[in-house]
Amino acid sequence: MDITEKPPRAKSGRSRRKSRGDDAPEADARPYHHLPDGTFRNPKGSPSRSLGRMKHSGPFFLEMLKRGMRKVEVPEGHVLPRGEAVRSLEAHIDGQEDFLTWLGHAAFLIRIGGLTVLTDPYLSTYAGPAGLGPRRFVKSGIPIPELPRVDLLVVSHNHYDHLDERALARLPHKSHMTVVVPLKLGDFFRERGFPNVVELDWHESHRIKGVSVTALPVVHWSRRSGFDTNRTLWAGFALESKDHKLFFGGDSGYGPVFEELGKQYGPFDTALVGIGAYEPRQMMKASHATPEEAVQIGLDLKARRLVGMHWGTVLLTIEPPFEPPVRFRAAGEAAGIAADDIWVMAIGETRPLRGWPSNR
């Protein structure tokens, strides 16, 4: 549905859907991803998170501990100098075109339909609480004080490498921006000074200044502490203006849900897809796609352009940190996608989102 004005907090998905009959139990009206205890689960056909996790967890954490003691060698050109990045962003802000700026990991600045959008702003040092957790090995592409005024903040889920409380505290213009999040994540933002918060269930939409934002199912999970697993929803998002349709994948493994989304919502002009944090495979397959699976997600979505994200910023898993873009490009070429339509951006880089004539 397309909602032009929505109350600050969305109701539960169960109350929005009609029952199958007057005598049918209330549970019959509950969407598949809503569980009776109030938690959530992945779409039908998704890989299981439990498969192989215990077997691989010990060696995984030992390897991550070793990696944390070593310096990451960052290739030349992976990160733009801050001054160059800021000047390029300012030049695009002054222009009229839609654009995309990669801040690192899953954090982007997007201008679409005249709206300035910020996604999953992990912009501080640690992906964890109180200075704990993995430490990013490159700075964010644009310093927080140099960010333009944000109209729409979109956050896909509550993991620390996507929901960065320290960065949120430093964002200016909180009263100006609209925050769109999955179900049950709204209070986190309201309690931190964001007055305009919209919670969406999968397949719900909110419209702001001519741009619609729709929460879409993806294959992931949520947890902020040891006691709240899957108590808030996770999502990808479709952003659509009259000239451009963009998919932001947040975090996701691969599953049949993407072919369903392509049929229902495609084609997309641009898809931002995660290509990193995929090894060991049995442990990560229900959370993060491989580069090859990311290309398949794009094909399933009927996306014309694919942009790799969720790599090259912080060590979360054990694959070589600069392997993902090599495999991503190779998979795109093998799938017959033009090299110009497989984007591997530098952190801090801004590119215009020149679209194609719409056939929708």
N, C-alpha and C positions, 0 to 999 in steps of 0.2 A: 504494500500500500504506500501511497505517497502522502505524507503528512505535512501540511504547511505550518500548523501550529500544534505543538505537542506539550502536554504537561511536563513539569520537571522530572518526574519519575514515571517510567513506563510500568504498567501493570504486568502481572505475570502472564506468560504466553498462554497458560491454561484458560484464563478468564477471557481472553480475546477470541477464542475459538468455540464454535457451537458444539454442543454435545451431539452424539449420534442419535439420541432419542431421549424422551422424557425420563425413561426408567434406566438409562445407561448410567453406569457408575461414573463419577467425576473423572477418574483416572483415564477413561476412554478418550476424553477430550485433550489429554495432555500430549504435547508434541513429543516425538521420540527422544529428543535430546534433553527433555526435562524429566528428571527422576523423582520418585515419590518423596525422597528425603530432602528435596530442595536443591540438590546438586545437579550437575549437567554431565552429558556424555557426548562423544563424537557422533557424526552421522553414520547411518547404517553402512556396513561394508568397510569401515575404516580399520586400519591395523591396530592391534592391541598394544597398549603401553606396557603391559606386564611381561610380554614375551621377551625372554632373554635378559631382562634387566638385572636380576639377581646374579646370574652367571657372569655378567660382564662388569658389574659395578665396582668390584675390588680392583681389578687391573686398570679400569678407567680412571679412578680417582688417584691411584698411584702414578699413572702416566701424567695426569693433569698437575699433580704436585711437582713432578720433575720439570714439566714445561714452565711452570710458574717461576722457576729459579733461573730460567734462561731468557736472554734478551731476544726479542723477535727482530729479525732483519727485515726492514721494510724496503721494498723495491723503490727505486727512484720513480717519481711520477704518481705514486699511489695516493699521496696527499698533496693538494695544492698549497702553496704558501698562503698563510692567512690573509695577507694584504691583497694578493691576487684574487683569492676566493671572494673576499668582501667586495672588491671593485666590480667583479663580474656579476655578482648578485645585484648590486645597486644598479648596474646598467640594464639588467633585465627588468628590475622593478620599475625603472623609468619608462620602459617600453610598454607595448600593448599586448605582446604575445603571452600565451601560457608558457610556463617553464617548470623545470624540475631541478632541484638542488639536492645533492646527496650530502647529508651531514655525517654519515657513517652509520653502520649497522642497519636498522630499519627506520632511522630518522631521516625524513625528507621534508623540505619545503616545496610545496606545490602551488603554483597559481593556475587555477582552472576557472573559467567563466568569470574572471575578475576577482575571485575569492582567493585569499591566501590561507593555505592549509598547512598544518604541521602534524606529522605523524610520529607516533612512538618515540618521543624525544628523550632517548638515553643520551645525555650530553655531558654528564659528569664523569668522574674517574672510575668508580667501582660499580659493578653490576651485582650489588648486594647491600645489605643494611649496615649502617654505622661503620663505613670504611672497610667492610669485609667483602668477600666474593672476588671474582675475577676482575683484574685491573685492565682497563683498555690500554693498548699499546700505541695508539695514535689519538691525538686530540680531535674533538668534534670539528667539522668543516668550517663552521661559522661560530664565533663566540656568541654566547647568549645576548650580551648587550648590543650586538650588531644585527640581531634578527629583526626583520620587519614586523610590524604589528600583525598579529595572527587573528584571522577571522574565525577559523575553525580548527580546533584541536581534536584529532582522532587518535584514540588509543585502543589497540587490539586486544590486550589482556594484561594481567597484573604481574607478570614476571619482571624481575628487576632490570633486565636488559631492554625492557620496553616501557615500563612504568617507573620512571626515575624521579623519586620524591624530591631530591636535592635540586634537580633541574627545574621541576615544576615550581618550587618555592621562589626561584629566581626569574621566572617568566613575568614580564611586565604585561599590563593591560588585561588582567584577568577578567575584569568586569565587561570588557569589550567582546571577548571571544566566546563562542559556543563550543562546549565540549561534548563530543559524542562518544559513548562507550558502550560495551555490551552490558547485558542485564546484571544487576547487583553490584556494579562497579561505581555507580554514581556517587555514593556517599563519600568515597575516598576523596573525590574532587571537591564536593561541597564543603567538607570539613577543612579543606585547605584553601578556601577563599575563592573558589570558582562558582559564581552564582547561577550561571546558565548551563545546566548540565542536562543532557538527554540520554536516557538509556534505551537501547534497542535490542530486541530479540532478533534472531536470524530472520531475514526476509522483510524486516520492517525498515521504513525509510523516514528521513527527516529532510525537509527542504529549507535552504537558506540562501537568499539572494540569487535565486535562479539556478542553484546547484543542488542536486539531490545526493544524499549520502545514504547508502543502503548497507545494513549489516548482513554479511553472508556467512554461511557455515564453512569452517575449515577444520583441519584435523590437528588438534593440539590438546591443551589442558591448562589449568590455572592453579597457582598456589603462591601465596605471599608469605606464609609462615608454615609451621609444621602441622597446623590444625585446620587448615581451610582449603584442602585440595578440592578443586572443581566446584567451589561454592560461588564463584563468579563465572560468568560466561566468557568465552573467547570468540573472536570473529575476524574475518577479513572484511573489506569494505569496497563498494563500488561508488565512485564519484563521477557524476555525470552532469555536464553542462550541455548547452545546445550544440556545441562544436566538438566535444571530446568526452570519451568514456574511459575511465581509468580504474584498474583494479589494484588495490593495495592488499597484499596477502598476509600482513602481520607475520605470524609464525605458523607453519603448517607442514605436516607430512603429506604424502600423496595418498589419494583415495578416489573412489568412483564419484564422489560428490562434485569433482571439478567438471566432469563431463556433463553432469546434470546442470551445473551453474552455466556452462557454456550454452546449453540449449535454452535455458530460461532467460539469461541476461546478456549473452554475447550478441555480436562480437564486441570486443574491447579494442580501443586504439592502443592503449598502453597497459601492460601488466607488470607490477613490481613484485617479484617473486624471490623468495629466500633460496639461496644456493649454498649456504654453509652450515656448519655444526651438524654433520651427518654421520660421524663415526664414533664408536663402533656401531655398525649398522643395526644389529638386532636390538640395541639399546635405544637408538635414536629414530628408527623408522616411523614410529607413531607420533613424532614431534617435529622432525625437520626433513625436508626433501633433499635428495642428492641433486647435483646440478642437472643430471639427466632427467630426473623426475620433475625438476623445476621447468625444464623445457616442455615436458609433457603436460604439465599444468597449463602452460601458456597455450599449447595446441588445443587442449580440452576447452579452454575458455574462449577459443577463437580470437586470440589476441594477435594484433598485427606487429606489435613491438614488445620485446621483453627486456626488463631491466633487472640485473642481478643485485640483490641486497642481502643483508644478514651475513656478512663476511668481512674480513679484512679490518676489524676494529678491536675485537676482544676475543681471547681464547676461551671457548666454551667446550670444545671437544678435541679429539686427538688427530684429526686429519691435518696435513700440512696447511698452514694458514693461507697460503696463496695458491693452493691447488684448485679451489672452486671456480675461479674465472676461466682457467684453462679448460676444464672439463665442460663448463657452461658454453663457451664458444664452440668447442668441438661438437657438443650435442646439438646445438643450434644449426651448425653447418650440416651435420648428418641428417637433420630433420628437414633440410631444404629451406631454412630461414635465411634471408639475406643478411650478410654480415652487418650492414648498417642498421638492422632491426634487432640485433642482439647487443644491448648496451652494457658495457662494463665501465662504470664511471669512476673517476678519481674522487676521493673524499674532498668536499668543498667545491666540486665542479657543478656548474649550472649549464643546462642545455635547454633550448626551446622545445616545447612540445608541439611541433608542427604536426597537425593531424592529417587525416585523409578525408575526402568527401564521404559523408555518412550514407550508408545504405540501410540504416535502421528505419 
